[in-house]
Amino acid sequence: MHVTLYARPGCHLCDDLKTDLAALQTEIAFVLTERNIDDDPADYARFQYLIPVLDIEGGPLLYPPHHGDLVAAALHEAANHPHDH
């Protein structure tokens, strides 16, 4: 399963979510890709006021505020019900 974190440098909420995701990787198998929205004008336009945004493959986009239990539940749900692409 692939998870994309839309973030930017200096965002403490982004850093907190990255820490939570690293801990969750010990119980749920997923590959995390971080996208700096400052590097992509389309990402910036879409997410500039919303970061950190978590895009879970086969699941919904998750917007702040992020609560560890809800992030974990969404990851478990996506991992247990993979969608065919």
LINDA-V951580 format. One line per field, one symbol per residue. phi: phi as a letter, one per 40 degrees, with the letter a starting at -180 (. if undefined). psi: psi as a letter, one per 40 degrees, with the letter a starting at -180 (. if undefined). Layout:
BEGIN
phi->???
psi->???
END
This chain:
BEGIN
phi->.bbbbcaacgccccccccccccccccbbcabbbbbccccbdcccccbdbbccbbbcdgbccbbcccbdccccccccdcccbcccb
psi->ihhhhhaiiehdddddddddddddeeehhihhhhhhdeehddddddedeeihhhhhheaihhiiihhddddddddddddegiih.
END
